């Protein structure tokens, strides 16, 4: 366990991926407590903490993203970096598209039951995951390679 913890802390991508993965898995499972009786792709859903709107499809998306981040974070720095970058780009796109959905949140195009706080959270996740993927571990690999 100590060896795994050391490897996680030596790679920002692994650490961030593991933490975000665990958080998204928790949110995915928690979301189902708020979506009882909500249609799978309803444009309006339950609100986690009274703020973030989710429907069952949104919960499943959180579970899949969380699992991907967690598995990559536990695996190795290269997988974590690739997954963080991919999820970061996806969340950036979702955050931007979300603002267009905000014009008509009851639209059938809002099949993830997104609301304004979700858009800002997705953009924040994109900045953190994408930033770590782009900027971290490059220096660690170059230092290791020259040492």
Wavefront OBJ file of the C-alpha trace (Angstrom):
o trace
v 0.000 0.000 0.000
v 2.852 2.370 0.845
v 4.416 1.750 -2.587
v 1.124 2.555 -4.355
v 0.675 5.728 -2.283
v 4.234 6.822 -3.153
v 3.633 6.261 -6.866
v 0.361 8.231 -6.736
v 1.977 11.201 -5.035
v 4.899 11.212 -7.479
v 2.538 11.762 -10.415
v 0.106 14.679 -10.304
v -1.929 13.034 -13.073
v -2.292 9.818 -11.109
v -3.214 11.660 -7.926
v -5.756 13.984 -9.570
v -7.215 11.163 -11.671
v -7.616 8.935 -8.629
v -9.214 11.670 -6.510
v -11.544 12.871 -9.279
v -12.408 9.268 -10.128
v -13.375 8.473 -6.553
v -15.399 11.692 -6.256
v -17.262 11.101 -9.527
v -18.030 7.514 -8.521
v -19.400 8.759 -5.206
v -21.487 11.424 -6.953
v -22.773 8.840 -9.436
v -23.965 6.511 -6.686
v -25.282 9.378 -4.552
v -27.212 10.738 -7.524
v -29.475 7.718 -7.603
v -30.817 8.716 -4.183
v -32.040 11.954 -5.777
v -33.474 10.523 -8.986
v -36.087 8.101 -7.719
v -39.083 8.412 -10.019
v -37.187 10.541 -12.564
v -37.257 9.314 -16.174
v -33.905 7.994 -17.410
v -33.341 10.896 -19.838
v -35.648 13.518 -18.298
v -34.551 17.112 -19.012
v -35.280 17.916 -15.353
v -34.119 15.714 -12.522
v -33.341 15.593 -8.865
v -30.875 18.022 -7.341
v -27.814 16.821 -5.479
v -27.234 19.141 -2.511
v -30.183 21.135 -3.862
v -27.877 22.562 -6.547
v -26.695 20.140 -9.244
v -29.446 18.612 -11.346
v -29.134 14.958 -12.354
v -31.190 12.227 -13.951
v -30.336 8.507 -14.077
v -28.379 8.889 -17.349
v -26.334 11.680 -15.779
v -25.628 9.360 -12.827
v -24.469 6.590 -15.164
v -22.197 9.080 -16.947
v -20.662 10.047 -13.592
v -20.097 6.365 -12.776
v -18.406 5.646 -16.121
v -16.221 8.759 -15.993
v -15.343 8.100 -12.367
v -14.397 4.503 -13.111
v -12.237 5.531 -16.082
v -10.407 8.195 -14.062
v -9.921 5.923 -11.056
v -8.678 2.944 -13.070
v -6.287 5.128 -15.070
v -5.073 6.891 -11.931
v -4.334 3.625 -10.212
v -2.707 2.126 -13.333
v 0.130 4.445 -14.353
v 1.036 8.063 -15.123
v 0.657 7.697 -18.888
v -2.884 6.276 -18.639
v -3.823 8.874 -16.040
v -2.535 11.724 -18.189
v -4.377 10.477 -21.283
v -7.616 9.921 -19.387
v -7.411 13.246 -17.550
v -6.859 15.005 -20.872
v -9.678 13.190 -22.628
v -12.163 13.774 -19.814
v -10.966 17.378 -19.542
v -11.664 18.019 -23.230
v -15.058 16.304 -22.981
v -16.001 18.408 -19.946
v -14.827 21.570 -21.688
v -17.108 20.794 -24.626
v -19.985 19.851 -22.317
v -19.518 23.024 -20.283
v -19.616 25.213 -23.391
v -22.544 23.373 -24.997
v -24.350 23.530 -21.678
v -24.632 27.292 -21.877
v -26.531 26.926 -25.148
v -28.843 24.423 -23.461
v -29.405 26.926 -20.667
v -31.533 28.978 -23.046
v -34.165 26.211 -22.910
v -33.385 23.812 -20.030
v -36.641 21.896 -20.639
v -35.564 20.997 -24.181
v -35.386 17.324 -25.142
v -31.753 18.050 -26.093
v -31.031 18.384 -22.373
v -31.029 14.600 -21.934
v -28.520 14.808 -19.053
v -30.700 17.199 -17.003
v -27.972 19.850 -16.920
v -28.433 23.166 -15.154
v -26.295 26.294 -14.789
v -24.299 25.094 -11.749
v -23.489 21.885 -13.688
v -21.999 23.949 -16.535
v -19.661 25.808 -14.198
v -18.688 22.580 -12.415
v -17.950 20.890 -15.744
v -15.802 23.844 -16.820
v -13.917 23.777 -13.506
v -13.333 20.026 -13.896
v -12.121 20.648 -17.460
v -9.633 23.281 -16.328
v -8.226 21.103 -13.548
v -8.118 17.803 -15.457
v -6.932 19.398 -18.702
v -4.407 21.596 -16.944
v -2.882 18.675 -15.071
v -2.816 16.577 -18.247
v -1.100 19.333 -20.221
v 1.280 20.632 -17.601
v 2.082 17.949 -15.079
v 4.311 14.886 -15.329
v 6.211 16.357 -18.304
v 8.755 17.833 -15.941
v 8.781 14.693 -13.786
v 9.572 12.529 -16.830
v 12.300 14.853 -18.107
v 13.921 15.016 -14.656
v 13.779 11.225 -14.384
v 15.187 10.809 -17.889
v 18.171 13.072 -17.192
v 18.887 11.765 -13.696
l 1 2 3 4 5 6 7 8 9 10 11 12 13 14 15 16 17 18 19 20 21 22 23 24 25 26 27 28 29 30 31 32 33 34 35 36 37 38 39 40 41 42 43 44 45 46 47 48 49 50 51 52 53 54 55 56 57 58 59 60 61 62 63 64 65 66 67 68 69 70 71 72 73 74 75 76 77 78 79 80 81 82 83 84 85 86 87 88 89 90 91 92 93 94 95 96 97 98 99 100 101 102 103 104 105 106 107 108 109 110 111 112 113 114 115 116 117 118 119 120 121 122 123 124 125 126 127 128 129 130 131 132 133 134 135 136 137 138 139 140 141 142 143 144 145 146 147
